[in-house]
Structures are given as structure tokens and as C-alpha cells.
Amino acid sequence: QVRLVESGGGLVQPGGSLTLSCAASGTTFWINAMGWYRQTPGKQRELVATITRGYTTDFADSVKGRFTISRDNAKNTVYLQMNSLKPEDTAVYYCNAKGSGNFAVWGQGTLVTVSS
């Protein structure tokens, strides 16, 4: 069994930066891709960024050039470096771990609020 624990959320001013971390513990050998998704009330959960074990990355157009995703396979941890934050980035950010099949695990979410 695997558990994902996110950290690093909080309040930040527009234009500021924030780094999110997600640590996977337990049985982690099956994990291929890890990533971040976000959700606001009344909206569907949307992709932010993903990264595979081979370090192939994918970003939403809305965050491309501002966010960076990275992972440390030895530590079973994925990071999301968020720069030039905008109010529209405000959301609950969820960590995701996916295997080679359709099995996936979600973290509990961490709130990011971008406001003056």
C-alpha cells in the first residue's frame, strides 16, 4: 500500500513563488508517473504537470514557463516549483501517482492561495 503526503501549500502574493512537495511512502515500486493536479470549487480537477520515472515532463499551457516539476526517485518525492504566481493559480493541489496500468493513488491535497 502507498500513501502520498503533500506539503508546502499556503498563502502567497501575486508574483511570488512557492514549492510543493509530495512524498510517497509504503509500496512504491509500481509508480511510473507522478504529477500535480488542481481543483477549485465548481470546476473539474485539471492537470498541472506530470513527470515520469524517466523524467519526461508535461505541463498545462496555463503554467508552462512558470512552473517546474521534478522528482527524486531515491526519495520517492515529486516537487512543483511555482513562480510568477497569479490569483487564478489559487486551488487545492493534489499529488498523483500512476502505474503502468490504470491504477492511481491521490494525495489529500494542499491549498495554495494567491492573493494580496
C-alpha positions as CSV (number, residue, x, y, z in Angstrom):
1,Q,0.0,0.0,0.0
2,V,1.2,3.5,-0.8
3,R,0.4,6.9,0.7
4,L,1.0,10.3,-0.8
5,V,1.5,13.3,1.5
6,E,1.7,16.8,0.1
7,S,3.2,19.8,1.8
8,G,4.2,23.4,1.0
9,G,0.8,25.0,0.4
10,G,-0.1,28.3,1.8
11,L,-0.7,32.0,1.2
12,V,1.5,33.9,-1.3
13,Q,1.2,37.2,-3.0
14,P,0.8,37.6,-6.8
15,G,4.2,37.3,-8.5
16,G,5.6,35.3,-5.7
17,S,6.9,31.7,-5.6
18,L,6.0,28.6,-3.7
19,T,7.3,25.0,-3.8
20,L,5.1,22.0,-3.2
21,S,6.4,18.6,-2.2
22,C,4.8,15.1,-2.4
23,A,6.4,12.2,-0.6
24,A,5.3,8.6,-1.4
25,S,5.7,6.0,1.3
26,G,5.0,2.3,1.5
27,T,5.0,0.2,-1.6
28,T,6.2,2.5,-4.3
29,F,7.9,0.2,-6.9
30,W,4.9,0.3,-9.2
31,I,4.8,4.0,-9.6
32,N,5.7,5.3,-13.1
33,A,4.4,8.9,-13.5
34,M,3.9,11.3,-10.7
35,G,2.2,14.7,-11.0
36,W,0.2,17.5,-9.8
37,Y,-3.5,18.4,-10.4
38,R,-5.5,21.2,-9.1
39,Q,-9.2,21.9,-8.4
40,T,-11.3,24.9,-7.4
41,P,-14.9,24.8,-6.3
42,G,-17.3,24.2,-9.1
43,K,-14.6,23.2,-11.5
44,Q,-13.2,19.8,-12.7
45,R,-9.8,18.7,-11.5
46,E,-7.2,19.7,-14.1
47,L,-3.7,18.6,-14.9
48,V,-0.9,21.0,-13.8
49,A,2.2,18.9,-14.5
50,T,3.4,15.4,-14.6
51,I,6.8,13.6,-14.7
52,T,7.7,10.0,-15.4
53,R,10.4,7.9,-13.9
54,G,12.5,8.7,-17.0
55,Y,12.0,12.4,-16.3
56,T,9.7,13.1,-19.2
57,T,7.6,16.1,-18.3
58,D,4.2,17.5,-19.3
59,F,2.7,20.9,-18.4
60,A,-0.6,22.6,-18.7
61,D,-0.4,25.6,-21.1
62,S,-1.5,27.9,-18.3
63,V,1.6,27.1,-16.2
64,K,4.2,26.5,-18.9
65,G,7.2,28.7,-18.4
66,R,6.2,29.5,-14.8
67,F,6.1,26.1,-13.1
68,T,8.8,23.4,-12.9
69,I,8.2,19.8,-11.9
70,S,11.0,17.5,-10.7
71,R,11.3,14.2,-8.8
72,D,13.8,12.3,-6.7
73,N,13.3,8.6,-7.3
74,A,15.5,7.7,-4.5
75,K,13.4,9.7,-2.1
76,N,10.1,8.8,-3.8
77,T,9.3,12.5,-3.8
78,V,8.0,14.9,-6.5
79,Y,8.2,18.7,-6.4
80,L,6.4,21.5,-8.0
81,Q,8.2,24.8,-8.1
82,M,5.7,27.6,-8.8
83,N,7.0,31.0,-9.9
84,S,5.2,34.2,-11.0
85,L,2.1,33.1,-9.3
86,K,-1.3,34.5,-10.3
87,P,-4.6,34.7,-8.5
88,E,-6.0,32.2,-10.9
89,D,-3.5,29.7,-9.7
90,T,-5.4,29.5,-6.4
91,A,-6.7,26.0,-5.9
92,V,-6.3,22.8,-3.9
93,Y,-3.3,21.0,-5.4
94,Y,-3.4,17.2,-5.4
95,C,-0.4,14.9,-5.9
96,N,-1.0,11.8,-8.1
97,A,1.0,8.6,-8.6
98,K,0.2,6.4,-11.5
99,G,1.4,2.9,-12.5
100,S,1.8,1.4,-16.0
101,G,-1.9,0.4,-15.9
102,N,-4.9,2.4,-14.9
103,F,-4.2,2.2,-11.1
104,A,-3.5,5.5,-9.5
105,V,-3.3,7.0,-6.0
106,W,-4.1,10.5,-4.9
107,G,-2.9,12.6,-2.0
108,Q,-5.1,14.5,0.3
109,G,-4.5,17.9,-1.3
110,T,-2.8,21.1,-0.2
111,L,-4.3,24.6,-0.5
112,V,-2.5,27.3,-2.5
113,T,-3.9,30.8,-2.2
114,V,-2.5,33.6,-4.3
115,S,-3.8,36.9,-3.1
116,S,-2.8,40.4,-2.0
